[in-house]
Amino acid sequence: MTTLDVREIPPVNRHDRIHEAFHALDPGESLTIVNDHDPQPLYYEMAAEIPEFDEDGYEVEQEGPERFVANLPKEA
């Protein structure tokens, strides 16, 4: 599993960095991101644009007011 904390990345660059990290995964692996807000727009973007994104395995948990941890699995 790869973890990427995007809270310190400028918002305009976050999705590009997440996509790069996701594409570097092997099939069956997951990317965990730590974000300062609910990454629901990212979920919709990935579901629409990335066939390898496992929508059914997606999970997000709010661990604090500005800490959301999302699991973005890549289909095997």
Contacts in CASP RR format, 6 or more apart in sequence:
PFRMAT RR
TARGET T0000
AUTHOR 0000-0000-0000
METHOD contacts of the structure
MODEL  1
MTTLDVREIPPVNRHDRIHEAFHALDPGESLTIVNDHDPQPLYYEMAAEI
PEFDEDGYEVEQEGPERFVANLPKEA
1 29 0 8 1.000
1 30 0 8 1.000
1 31 0 8 1.000
1 32 0 8 1.000
2 21 0 8 1.000
2 24 0 8 1.000
2 25 0 8 1.000
2 29 0 8 1.000
2 30 0 8 1.000
2 31 0 8 1.000
2 32 0 8 1.000
3 31 0 8 1.000
3 32 0 8 1.000
3 33 0 8 1.000
3 34 0 8 1.000
4 17 0 8 1.000
4 18 0 8 1.000
4 21 0 8 1.000
4 31 0 8 1.000
4 32 0 8 1.000
4 33 0 8 1.000
4 34 0 8 1.000
5 33 0 8 1.000
5 34 0 8 1.000
6 14 0 8 1.000
6 17 0 8 1.000
6 18 0 8 1.000
6 33 0 8 1.000
6 34 0 8 1.000
6 35 0 8 1.000
7 34 0 8 1.000
7 35 0 8 1.000
7 36 0 8 1.000
7 66 0 8 1.000
7 67 0 8 1.000
9 17 0 8 1.000
14 35 0 8 1.000
15 42 0 8 1.000
15 45 0 8 1.000
18 31 0 8 1.000
18 33 0 8 1.000
18 42 0 8 1.000
18 72 0 8 1.000
19 50 0 8 1.000
21 31 0 8 1.000
22 31 0 8 1.000
22 46 0 8 1.000
22 50 0 8 1.000
22 53 0 8 1.000
22 72 0 8 1.000
22 74 0 8 1.000
25 31 0 8 1.000
25 74 0 8 1.000
26 74 0 8 1.000
27 52 0 8 1.000
27 74 0 8 1.000
27 75 0 8 1.000
27 76 0 8 1.000
28 54 0 8 1.000
28 73 0 8 1.000
28 74 0 8 1.000
28 75 0 8 1.000
28 76 0 8 1.000
29 73 0 8 1.000
29 74 0 8 1.000
30 71 0 8 1.000
30 72 0 8 1.000
30 73 0 8 1.000
30 74 0 8 1.000
31 71 0 8 1.000
31 72 0 8 1.000
31 73 0 8 1.000
31 74 0 8 1.000
32 69 0 8 1.000
32 70 0 8 1.000
32 71 0 8 1.000
32 72 0 8 1.000
33 39 0 8 1.000
33 42 0 8 1.000
33 69 0 8 1.000
33 70 0 8 1.000
33 72 0 8 1.000
34 67 0 8 1.000
34 68 0 8 1.000
34 69 0 8 1.000
35 42 0 8 1.000
35 67 0 8 1.000
35 68 0 8 1.000
35 69 0 8 1.000
35 70 0 8 1.000
36 66 0 8 1.000
36 67 0 8 1.000
36 68 0 8 1.000
37 66 0 8 1.000
37 68 0 8 1.000
38 60 0 8 1.000
38 62 0 8 1.000
38 68 0 8 1.000
39 60 0 8 1.000
39 68 0 8 1.000
39 70 0 8 1.000
40 60 0 8 1.000
42 70 0 8 1.000
43 55 0 8 1.000
43 58 0 8 1.000
43 60 0 8 1.000
43 70 0 8 1.000
46 53 0 8 1.000
46 72 0 8 1.000
47 53 0 8 1.000
47 55 0 8 1.000
52 74 0 8 1.000
52 75 0 8 1.000
53 72 0 8 1.000
53 73 0 8 1.000
53 74 0 8 1.000
53 75 0 8 1.000
54 73 0 8 1.000
54 74 0 8 1.000
54 75 0 8 1.000
57 71 0 8 1.000
57 73 0 8 1.000
58 70 0 8 1.000
58 71 0 8 1.000
58 72 0 8 1.000
58 73 0 8 1.000
59 70 0 8 1.000
59 71 0 8 1.000
60 68 0 8 1.000
60 69 0 8 1.000
60 70 0 8 1.000
60 71 0 8 1.000
61 68 0 8 1.000
61 69 0 8 1.000
61 70 0 8 1.000
62 68 0 8 1.000
63 69 0 8 1.000
END
